Amino acid sequence: MERVHPRPGSAKFSPKHSSSAKRFTRIYARDRPFVRSVLLRFGVPARDVDDEVQEVFAFAWRHMEQLVGELDLRPWLYTVAINRARNYRRLCRCRKVCFAGDPPDLARLEVDPEGMIDAYRGFARVMRRFSGKVREVFVRVAVEGQSVKAVAAQLRIPSKTAEARMRIAKASILRTQWRGR
């Protein structure tokens, strides 16, 4: 009696699947550093960038059949990576980061009065640049520690508006730090 293999060779990999795997391996080897640099440039922290690179290439693998020929896939991978970075930042608001180890001993930290004065002056300078509405949301969220949704409810504004005001404040702070003013 002839033995039948439970998985014949044709069931393991189809020739089409094999060529797709080879093509994907070439694309991954060639474009992985590019995708990684795009994700880093668009705000994915170094601790999470490798996971996000894998997500970009998992998306590419799922859509491999739709990609035609040996076109340069960098523009397409660039778009996928930007969208992945955008989703990462959007979901970051919901994530909690747990730090391992003991908290620092605050009593041993040296206090630099001049540095504190400079920091206060910088903070005051940034606060003066905000409009009254942006300043109100920023102070309640960043300084007082309230949630954006709670502040939106207190001010009777949509939560998306409060989030937009926080984005404006953060962008202004980043611009100020970048300029060194």
N, C-alpha and C positions, 0 to 999 in steps of 0.2 A: 504494500500500500504506500502511496506517495504522501510524503509529509507536506503540508501546506503551511507556509510561514504566516504567522498572524498578521504581520505587517509587510506586505511585499514592497520591494524597492520603489515601485511607482507611487506607493501611498506615503512614503516618508517625505520625499520632496519632489514636487513636480519640476520639470526643467525650467518652467517659467519662474517658480519660486526661487530656484537656485540662482538664476541670473539676477533676480531682484535682490537677493541677499548679497551677491558679489557687488552689485552696483551700490547698494546701501553701505557696504563696508568701505568702498572707495570714497563715497560722499562723506561718511563719518570721519575717516582718517584725514581727509583733506580739509573739511570745514569745521571740525570741532573747536580748534583754537579761535576761529572767527566768531562762532556763535557764543563762545565763552566771553570773549571781549565785548561783544554787543550787550550781553546780559549784565556784565559788570558796569559798563558805561551807562546803562539805563537803570541803575539803582539796586540790582540784586546783590546783597552782601556776599563776600567771599565764602562765608561758611555755608551758604546755600546754593552757590552758583553751579556746582557740579550736578546737583539734583535737578536744577532747572534745565541744564544742558541736556540731561537724559530725557526730560519731558519734551523738549523741542524735537529731539531725534525720535522719540516714540511717536510723536505726532507725524513726523516725516515718514516713518515706517508705515503707519496706518494709511497714509495717503500716497504711498509710493506708486500704486497702479494708476493714479490720476495724472501723475507727472509724465510729460511726453518727452521721449528722447533723452539725449545727453545734454540738455540745455544747462547753462550755468544756473545752479540752484541758489546761489548766494542771495540774490534779491528776495527770493521766496523765503529762505531760511532767516534772512534779516527781519522780514515782516513777522514771521512766526515767533522769533525771539523777542521782538519788541512787544508783541501781544502777550507773550508769556511773562515778560518783566512787568507789564502793566497789571496783569492779573495778580502777580506776586505782591506788588505794592498795594493793590486794592484789598487783598486778603490779609495783608500784614496787620491791618487794624484789628483783626479778630484774633490774632495769634498772641499767646503769652510766651515769653521767653523765661526759662528757668536757668539761673546761674548756679553752677556747682561750686562748692567750697563755702568757707565762712565769709561773712561780710567783713569789710575792712574795719579796723579799730579806729573809729573817728577821733578818739582822744589823742592818738599819736600823730594825727595829721597836723602839719604845721600850717598856720594861718598867715597869709601874706596880706596885711591891711591895704597896701598900695594896689595889689592885684585885685582885691575885692572892690576897691574904689573904681579902678579902671573897668572892671566887669559891670559895675552898676552904671557907670557913665555910658558904656556901650549899649547896655540894655535900655537905658532911658533914650538914647539916640534912636534906637530901632523903634521903640514905642511911639516916638514923635512922628515917625514916618507913616504909621498906620492911621487909617481913617477911624472915626469914632466907633463905627459898627464892627470893623475888623478887630480893633483893640479890645472891645468889650468881650467878644467871643474868645480871643486869644488869652486874655487874662484869666477868664473863668476856666478855660480848659488847661492851659499850660502852667499857670501859676497856682490856681486854687485846686487843680486836680479833678475838676468835674468832667463828666463824660460829655461828648459832643451832643448826644441826644438829650441829656438833661438840660444842657444850656439852651438848646433849641426850644425845648418845652418852656423853660423859664422866660425866654425872650419872645415866645409865641411866633417863631419863624420855622419854616420847614427845615428838617434836619440836613437836607442837601445844601441849603443855603449856609448853615453853620459850618458844614464840612468845607464848602467852597471858601468861606472866610478864613478858615484855618489853613487851607492850601495857599491862599494869598499871603498870609502871615509867614508861613514857612518859606515860601519862595522869596519873600522880601528879606528874611533873615539870611538865607543862603546867598542872595545877591550881595548883601552888606558884608558878609564874611569873605566872599570871593574878592570883592573890591578892596577889602582891608580898611573900610571906613567905619 
